[in-house]
Amino acid sequence: MVVELVLLGAECPEERAFAGSIGAAAGGGLFAQVVTGAMFDAGAGRCQVTAAPPDADANMLLTAVKEAVERDSRLLVVYLGGQFTWDVRRRRPVLVTAGSGRDNAHGRGLAWDWVVSALAHGAGAARGESLLVVDAVVGAEAWASASFDAVGVRLWGRLQPYAPPRWGRSGAPGAVTGVGAVTATAGGFSALLDQAVREGLPGQPAVLDPAALHSTLEARDTPGSRWLGPPAASRLLLRNRAVLRGVLRETTGEQPYGSD
């Protein structure tokens, strides 16, 4: 059995109110790079990575999850990145997708409860673990209203409030300007995880799971973010490079590359 990563980085660059979604695909790519490079008992050769295009519609994104649940894997990790808006009528958070506008994003987007339901229904039959990793920004109404419950699903991640610009068009990452410019973009969780794994965590075990990483990532984050999880006893196990460097120093007496 393999470790399977499904990357859902949904972006909507056409609507400035949803410019916080820009960077979701890159965040998913970085997450996969970190995990496959540091997996303790699998490595890149035993990790199967599936990435949905950033302009995929809700049906394509949900189908990617459902198909992954049906496959045999020791660990299934679904990375969900982008920007959440609020569906007023159904009272649920929705991940915006490409081509959405303020008036139709709730109908075109990927509902949070669809993803949770797909993973929860597959958990009973699956032989391995399913983990939902969230790396997204959240619009003001969804931030105030959404609970992001995930009953029956292991959950880990980070949400950050998003304030859209008052004027200007998005077009490309970093191109949104004006009063009240973008305060957050998707992919922040992946960046924090990448830093922690590259540097290693001195004093922590040689193998790091989400529970061991969580407090460090949260402490390094900017104020105001909302952290989800971590799951206990997860099979997502990453090597702690700080311990490896310590072993090399003890056995060879040499300083690791990049040290003073």
Residue, then its C-alpha position, 0 to 999 in steps of 0.5 A: m500500500v502507498v501514501e496518496l496525496v490529493l491536492l485540491g488548490a482552487e483559485c479564482p483570479e478573475e474576481r478581486a474579492f476572491a484574490g486570496s485564493i491565488g497561490a492555492a495551487a503553489g501551496g499544494g505543490l509545496f505541501a506535496q514536496v515537503v511530505t514526499g521529501a521527508m516521509f519517514d517510512a515511505g518516501a517519494g517512490r511510494c507516494q502517489v500524488t494527484a493534483a487537480p488543476p487550479d481552474a477545476d470546477a466543484n464536480m472535478l474536485l469532489t470526484a478527485v476525493k471520491e476516487a481517491v477514497e476508493r483506492d487502496s492506500r495506507l494513508l490518504v491525505v487530501y490537501l484543500g487550499g483556496q478561499f472560503t466564502w459563505d453560503v447564506r441559504r444553506r449556512r455552510p462554507v464553500l471553497v470558491t472555484a475559478g470563474s465564480g463571482r460574488d453572486n454565484a460563488h456559493g453555487r459554483g464552489l466546493a461545499w465544505d460538507w461535501v468533502v467531509s462527507a466523502l472522506a467520512h463515508g470512505a473511512g469505514a471501508a478504508r484500510g488506512e487513514s484519511l487526513l484532511v489538510v486545510d490551507a485556506v483563507v476565509g472571507a469575513e462572513a464565513w469567518a464569523s459564521a462557519s464552524f468547519d466541523a469535520v465529524g468522523v474525519r481527521l483534520w489538520g490545518r490553518l485558516q486565516p481571515y481575508a480582507p479583499p482590496r477596495w479597488g483594483r483587479s487581481g490578475a496575478p499573485g501580488a498584483v492586487t493594490g489599493v486601500g485595504a490590500v490583500t492581507a492573506t493568501a492561501g498556502g500559508f500552512s504549507a510555508l510554515l510546514d516547509q520551514a519547520v521540516r527543513e530546519g528540524l525541531p530540536g528536542q522533539p522525537a526523530v519522527l514528527d507527526p502532526a501532533a508534534l509539529h502543531s504547536t511549533l507551527e502555531a507559535r510561528d504563525t501571525p496572530g489571528s489565524r485559526w488552527l484546526g486539529p491536530p489529529a492524534a496518532s496520525r500515520l503522517l510521519l516526517r523525519n526530524r532533521a534536527v535529530l539527524r544532524g545531532v547524530l552526525r555530529e556525535t558519530t563523525g565530529e563534523q559540523p553539518y552543511g550550513s552550520d557555523 
